[in-house]
Amino acid sequence: MGTTPTEVMAFPNIRAIVRDNGTAEVIVAGNSRIVPAGDSVQELRNNALALIVGEAQTLQRPVRVRIEDPEGHGELIVHPDNKIESVSYDPAPARRRAEAPETTPTTVAPAVIETVPAPAPEPAAPPAESAPAPAPAAPVDAQPWPTAPATATPEPQTAAVVEEAAPTRRSLKETSFLVSAPVLEPATQGWRGTLTRLGLRMDPSEEELTEREDIRTVSQHWPGPRTIAVVNRKGGANKTPTVVMLSAILARYSGAATVAWDNNESQGTLGWRTEKGSHDRSVLDLIDASTELLSPSTNAAEIAKFVHHQTADKFDVLRSDENEEGDHEVTAEEVDIAHQVLTRYYRLVVMDSGNTARAANWRRMIDHTNQLVVPVTAIEDRAEAARLTLQTLESRGGHDAELARNAVVIVSESTDAKRSMSGEALKRAKDEAQRIADGFAPFVRAVVRIPYDPALVNGPIRYEALQPATQRAWLAAAAAVAAGF
């Protein structure tokens, strides 16, 4: 028995947008995926639907899709077997644009043009002899979506010109008393800062200017929520300390509501390395309460029942399930639900992850990710696992490959180092970290090195416990991440 359109859930919320400038995107639960380019609107539609078919195959059920293109808008049902059903389609009204006059008399002010609608340009047809570009998923076997009906021949274009007397003096709109040039604040650090405090104003050094720019970058607020995924398929690669440090710095400087989410398929350690609240709730409790939390009548403070606030570092932690029986594995749809809840209450979501790139919750995390971060300690097997993680994502193409190319790799000096190590051993550890950093640099957007710090090795992680050099390095890492938003 087939599925009727009314039986298909509108979750996750999926939109396919094809623009007349030759670009398109598929938005799944608020996360944009770039559609491969095509030679025509029709080819862009095919490529967009190929991505949606992949989504339906992942969910193993039909999905409902809202479509928008230069010719109209409507709704489709997309099945995992490539079947496409049209629910509705409303063609866009024809538009005409009036042309400006060829010349404008020098004695009159600029003309005011009154326009009448002009027809939208017909989409370019694909070449007759060449095959369409390959889609990222299996090709659809039905007409992608209905096209708008042909419009009547447009009437001759007209333009009404209203002439006004030329102004005899400047308009007040052209004048402002505000000073727009930024003011360079004096130095606060080093000997320059000391002289400034003694009354001799000094400009900041290059190092201080760089630090100020990093602070400005991590202090920004972006329209819409952002999701960061911290991944490496090898344990002991510094994933959890990276999640804590990025969350702390972004929350401290930006003031944006930030949550660190342990999306581990097994018992994660994020809860062990951070403060515990007055309850034991985890992501499973949040999922169970998602209907209430997504209700418009629910107060924003209700989220505190499910997360654990970090009093000094100003972010919250959503713990993974700590059931020792391990009788529940978080599904892709549960990741969708939890992400929808968190992005209602938080502007920044920083996700810790497990070590299995094949797990459903790991792959769905990647679908929601805006910025990928790959931590690695300066040890060969951790670096190799990081390389394989990036290689896996790049081989999948589309959104995953784009994340890999724009990833930020954070190389930490070996946590196996001790303060008692000889100077030669410490030098070898630094050289190895540099070698690994140099190896990743050609393949990702940014690489940042972090010095060894005993405060990151054991126990709860707190930003204030770090040495100044380590704090500065993590600020640079957070700025590199934020620059990708």
WOHU-V802951 format. One line per field, one symbol per residue. psi: psi as a letter, one per 30 degrees, with the letter a starting at -180 (. if undefined). Layout:
psi: ???
//
This chain:
psi: klkleffkkgkljkkkkklfgglllkjjhfkkkkkkllfleeeeeeeeeeeeeeeeeefhlllkkkkklffalaklkklfggkkkkelkjkkkkkkkkkllelkkfgllkkkkkllklkkkkkkkkkefkklkklfakklglkelllklkllkklkklkkkjklkkkflkkffgkkgkjfkkkjklkflafeeeeefffjkkllleeeeeeeeeeeefflkkkllkkkkjkkfklgggeeeeeeeeeeeeeeefgkkkkkkjhkfajlfeffglkkaglglaeeeeeegeeeffkffkkfffffffljkjeefgllkjllkgjffhgkkkleeeeeeeeeeefefkfkjjkllagjffkefeeeeeefkekkkjkklhkeeeeeeeeeeeeeeeffabeeeeeeeglkkjjkkkffllffkleeeeeeeeeeeeeeeeefefflekkkkklkkfffelakkkefflleeeeeeeeeeeeeefff.
//
